[in-house]
Structure formats: C-alpha cells, structure tokens
Amino acid sequence: MSTIYIVGSAVTKFGELWDKSLRDLIQDAAFSAIKDATLEPKDIEAIFIGNMAANQFEGQSHLGALVSSFFPHFPPSMRIESACASGSLAMLTAENALLAQRYNTVLVIGAEKMTDVDASVTTDILAGAADVEKEQRSTFPGLYALLAQAHMQKFKTTSEQLANVAVKNHHNALANPHAQFHKEITVQDVIQSPMVAEPLHLLDCSPISDGASAVVLSTKKHHSNIIIAGTGHAQDTLALADRKSLTEFASTQKAATQAYAQANISAADIEAAEMHDCFTIAEIFAVEDLGFCKKGKGGQYIQQTQTRQELNPSGGLKACGHPVGATGVKQIAYLHQQMKLGRWNVTLAHNIGGSGATAVVHILKQGKNL
C-alpha cells in the first residue's frame, strides 16, 4: 500500500471574519498550503473540499467547480459533506483516491463561512445535522445537554469538570495565532456564564466561526517525513433515541480501533490529540472513547495537571473556533505544522459529525517512527 505524506498545510485565522468572503478564505488556505509544500498550483491533480452548508450560509452551491476555477488547469474537484465531520471525510476521500493510484498529489480544503447570517438561521442550519424527523430539529446544545446529563448521572461527572475542559482549551489557544479567542477563563467564569441547555453554559459551547484550512497530500515524499499512518471511519444512529448508550460514542470507539490497528500503535503511544470538543462534554467523551482513560473517568483525567497526551493543544473547537467544514482539516494541518517543528512524533485527530453519528480518526507519524 502506498504511503501518504502530508507535504504542506495552512490554516487561516478563525473567527468572525467580516472582511473575508468564503472565496477569500478558501484561496488563502489553498495557496498557502501549496506554497508550504514548495509546489506550484499546476502540481495539484485533484481537489477535495469539506463543507457542510455553503449553499445555506452563502447561497453558493457547486463548490467543486468554484474552487477548480481558481486554478489555471481546472483540476477535477468535489465537495464532501458530513456535517461537522465534512473536513475529515474530505481527507479520507482524498486518501482513498491516492491509494487507488488515481493521483499522486492532491489538495484537501475545509471551509465554512457562518457569520453572515443571523444566529437563529445558523442554529436552524446546524440542526439539519441531527435527525430532523425523530428529533424535531432539536438544537445541538440541547442534544449534547442530554448526553452530559446522562454522563453526570451515571458517572457523577461535575459541572466543574466540564468547565475545566473550557479553561484548559482557552489557555492552549493563547499559543495559537489563528485561534478565535485569546483570553484566559476560569472555572467560575464558565459556571457563571448564561445557561444554554442544562447543564451546558455559554462557555461550555464552541463558537460560530468563519475559517478555512488546507493540506497537500502526496504519495511522493518531497521534503516531508510526516505521514498518514492510520485512519478510522465509523457510524452510529443519527438519532440519540436509537443509541444503545448515551454515555459513549460507539462510532469514536470503532474508528479509533481501526486507526490504532492500521498504525500499529495503542492509545498510550499518542503524544498529542486534537479532539472534537464542540461542547465540553464532547471532550470528556473523546478521552474515554479514544482509550486515553477508563470510561467514566474523563472528567478526572482532564483535571490532572499532566496527562499522557497534550489534549487539544490548538485550543480545540472551543477556543480555536469551529467553522464546521474546516475543523477536520484544521486539526490535521495544525498537527502537521507542530510536528514539522519537532514538537511530537505521533499524534491523533478526532472529528465528529452531528451528535456522534459519524466519527473519523487520523493518526500521524513522523521521522524515526516511520
């Protein structure tokens, strides 16, 4: 099987970017990643775009054709949608095309422009990632609140432990120039912020964001030692009511098992993990379902001064921001950039779609670990 190298990456600023259009964000990320790879636009053989709802947020459909038109040779291009996991599934689609030897070098883009519409419209658009018939267009704060309540009831997880996720990730974001928020917060700040859906406060929730990210993947090594060492992709029921358990994401567990096996490692080998913390309870689920700690111990694990892994070093979705189509690609771009600096050798990216219906896990390795 071919080895897939990450040869370039880029992430735009995340936030309320009033002076940037969706086109601007995509172009900034795409051509910066190509430059980082020391390649030319003509070297890109195909493009894969992760995007959830440009047609609803911006009125712009047919993103594949739009992005292809930025290139003088009009490479084949397609958009992939899987709610908040759109970016990671764009990665998987690109990787499968490379493994099938259809292409040698491709570009993966994740992008979303979410702040040009009223917040109520955004809430309604995002609700489409749940089961609209069975869950009656429930909001995602409401759905994740149900998950948090179940976890708190079964494992005695506390509001303070939820808040610690937000505190940690805001602290981590201080070192990330692309993050939406650069402000320390305290546990009390979180608990005293307005209640959105019991037990989730405003500061337990990731923000509405604009942004784009991109990576260049190739079966040719170029100058890169960083590879995609393992992948996993799994599903669960779309509706929470159809789940066997409300205190775990079976999709994450299955995807992680696949990725660890392919990379020939275990959870203990991961040095840093970018996880899908759309709400603070989601990171607690993630550290448990990825095997970093025992089920029910996630809140305590994150509270520790030191953990085996650096958890959401970018600031995660909570503080770096969450332009939904961009997140899965951003996780891998961020890890790639830090690994190039020699910060880690084995890392993991975990991206969720909806309330756990889709999960994608990537494992990256570099240098002596190849």
N, C-alpha and C positions, 0 to 999 in steps of 0.2 A: 504494500500500500504506500502511496506517495506521502511524503512529509509535507505538511503545510506550514510555511513560515509566515509570520507577521513581519512585513518589511517596512511598514510605515503606518503612522497613526496621527490623528488630530482630534481635538475637541474644542468647540467654540466656547465662549462664555455662556453659562446658563443663567437664566433669569427672565425678568420682564424686559424684553429687548425691543422697545418701541421703534427704534431706528433701523431694525433689521427685518427684512421680509423672509419668507420661507426660502425663496431662491437665494438670497444673500447667505443665509445660514448654511444651506447645502453646498454652495460654491466655496464658501470659506473653509468648511471642513474637508471637502473632497480634494481641493487642490493643495491644501496644506498637508494632507496625508500623502499625496503623490510626491510633493516636494520633500517631505520627511523620508520617503523611500528612495530619494535621489533618482526618481524615474521621470519620464515625460508623460503628459496626458495620452499620447498616442500608444503608450505601452499598456494601457488598460484595455483588456479584451472583452470585459463584460462588467456590468454594474448591477448591484443588488441593493434595494432600498427598503429599509424597515420604517414603516409609517403606519400609524393607526387610523388617522381621520383627517387628512388634509382636505378631503372633499367636503367635510363638515365644518372644520375650523376655518378654512381659507377659500372654500369653493373650488379648490383645484384638485381635479382627478388626473389620472393618466401621468403619474409622477415618473414612470419609467421613461416615457418619451420626453418629458420635460428635461430630466437630468441628462439623458443621452444627447440632447441638443446643445449642452454646454461643451461638448467635445467635437473637435473638427471631423473625426472619423465616425461619429454616431455609433458607438458600440452598443450591442444588444443590452437591454436594461429592463428590469422588472421590479415592481413593488410587492412587498410581502407584508401581510397584516396578521397579527395575532395579539391584539390588544397591547398591553404593556410589554409583552414578550416579542413584539414585532422585530426589534433590532436583533435579538439573539436568533430568531428564526431566519432572518436575512443572512446572518452569519452561517447558519447551518446549510442554507440553500446554496450559498457560495462555495462552502467547503465541499459539498456533495458534487458540485459541478467540477471542481478541481480534481477530486478523487476519481471522477469518471473520465478524467483526461480530456474534457471538452475544452478547457482553457488552462493556461499556465499562470496568468496574473490577472487578478480581478480586484474591483473596488467594492467595499461594503459601506453603505451610508445609513445612519439612523438620524431621523429628523422629525421635529414636531414644532409647530407654532401655535400656541394655545391661548395666548393672552389678548388676541384681537377681538374676542367675543366676550359677552357678559358672562360672569361667573356661573349664573344659573344655566346658561347654554352649555358651558363647559361641563357642568355636573351632569346634564342630560346626555351629552355625547358620551362621556365616560361610562355612564350607566349601561350603555349598549354592550359593554364587555361582560356583563352579567347575563343571567338567563331572564330575558325581559318578560317572558310569559309566566314562568314559575315564581320569579322574584319581584314582579310588578315594578320594574325599573327602580329597584332599591339603589340607594347610593352606596358607593364603596366605603365611606366611613361607617355606614350602618352595617354593612356585611362584615367588615373587619371588627367592628364592635362586638358582634355576635361571637366571632372567633375568640376575641380577647376575653369575653365573659366566660366562655366555656373553659379556656385555659386557666383563668383565675379561679374558677370554681373547682376544677379537678386538681390543680397543682399548687394552689394558694399563691400564684403569681400576684404581685402587688402593683399598684399604680406607680410607686416609686421605682420599681424595676423597669416598667415601661418607660418612665421618664429618663432613666439612666441611658437608655439607647439614644434618645434625642440629645442629651448632654454630651455624650461621647462623640456623636457624629458631627455636632456643631463644632466641637473642639478640633476634630480632624480636618474639617473643612477650612480652618484658618490657614492651613498649609497648601491649599489648592486654589490657585489663582482663578480658575474657571468656575468655582463654586458660586451658587446663587447667594448664599449667606456667609458672611464673615463676622459672626458675633457669637461670643460665648453665651450660654444659657445655663441656668441651674435647675435642679430638680424642682425647686419651688416655683420657678418661672413656668415650667411645664404644667404642674398641678394647678397653678392659679390661672392659667390661660383658659379662655372660654371653653366650655364643654361642647363638643360637636356631636358625639354619639357615645353615650355612656359605655365604657369608661374612657373613651378617647377624647383628649383635649385638643385644642387647636395645634399646640406644639408637639402633639403625637403624630401629626399628619404631614406628609410631604407636600410641597407647594405645587401650584400651577406654574409651568415654566416654558420658556422658549429655548431652543438649542439644537445643535447638530453635532454629530461625531462621525468619524470615518476611519477605516483601516484598509490597508492594502495587503492582500493575501497572495502568496505565490508558492508554486511548487519548486521554484528556483530560489536558492539560498540568498543570493545577492550578498548583502553585508550582515544579514541577521542570523542570530543563533536562537531566536525565540520562536517556539513552535506551538501549534495547537496539538497538545498531547492526548487529550481525551475530550469526548463530548457525550452528553446525555440529553435526551428529549423524551418527556413523558406527559401524559394527560390524566385528568380526573374528571368527575362530573362537573358540568358547568354550574349547576345549582347546588348551594350548600345543603339543602334539604335531602339531596340524594347521596351525600357522603356517608361513609361508614364511621368517620370520626371527624369532630370539629376541633380537635386539638393537635392535628398534624396535617401536613400536606403530603399525601402519598405520592403525588407527582414529583415533588422535590426528592423524596427518598429514592424513587426509581431512577430518576435522571442522574442523581449523584452516584448511585451504584454502577450505572453504565459508564459514567465518566471515569470513576476511580479504576474500574476494571480495564478500560481501554488504555489509561495512562500507567497502569501497573503500580498504583500507589494506594494509600489509605488516607483517611481524613487527617491523621496525625502528621502527614507529610506536608500539608498546606501551610505556607508561611503567611499568606495574606489572602483575604477573601472580600470581594465586592459582592454584597448580597442585596436582595430586593426588599428594602425597608420602606415600602410605600406608607406603612404605618408602623409605629414602634413594635407592636405585637408581631409584625411580619418578620422582623429580625430575630426575635426570640424563637419563633417557629423555625427560622432558617438555621440557626446554630444547632438546634436539636435535629432537624431533619437531614442536615448535611453530615451529621455524625460527629460534630465538634464536642458535644456533651450529651449526657443522657436525656431522654425525654422527660420534660417537666422541670429540668434544671437550667433552662436557657436564661431566665432572668438572673439567677445567681451567677451563672457563668459570665455574662456580660458585665456584671457588677465588679468582677475581680479586677484588681489593679493591672495584672498582666494575664493575658490568655496565650494559648499556644499560637494563635494566629492574630495578625492585625486585622481587625474587623471593620470593614467599610472605611479604609484609610482616606478615600477621596471625600468623605463626608456622607457618602451614600445618597440615596434619593432624598432623604430627609433634609440634608443641608446643602449638598451639591446641586440639588434640583432634579426634577423629573419630567422633562419633555418626553412623553411616553414612548414615542417611536425611537428616540435617540438613546434611551437608557442602556439597552443591552449592548449596543456597540460601544457606548461610552465606557462601560465597565472594562471591556477588553482593551480599548485604547488607553485608558488610564493605567491599567496594569502593565501594558506593553511599555509605556513611557517610563514608568518607575523601574521596571526590570532592565531596561536599557541603561539605567543609571547604576545598576548593580544592587538595587535595594533588596530584591528577592530572587529566588531561583524557581520556586514552584508556587503558583497562585491559582485561584479559582474565581470564576464569575458565575453568579446565580441570578437568573432573570425569571420573573413570574408574569403570567398573563391572567388577568381577572383576579378572582379570589382563590387562586391555586389550581385553576383548571388546566393551565399549561405551565410547565417548568422546563427550563433549559439550563444546563450546567456545562461550562467550559473549563478545562484545565490547561494552563500554560506552563511550559518549561523552558529553561534556557541553559546555555553554557555546559557546565560539567554534567548536568542532569540529562543531556540529550542521549 
